[in-house]
Amino acid sequence: MSLSDPFLEPGVVVRHPGREDWGLGQVQSVTGRKVTVNFQDAGKQVIDTSVAPLSFVSNDPRSARR
């Protein structure tokens, strides 16, 4: 996941690959590499995507922009 990746935006549903127990999460905000995600079972977490890349759960919104 790069900083310029346009999919990383509020509303996208993601999963933290290293913390499956957190459940699904919805991106709330993005500031550089810091992404605030509201997870079902862990609440709001700030993730540094350079350390912990997030995985898509919903369809990749990039395909809708083409």
ABEGO torsion letter per residue (X at the ends): XBAABAABBBGBBBBBAABAAAEBBBBABBBEABBBBBBAAAEBBBBBAAABBBBBABBBAAAAAX
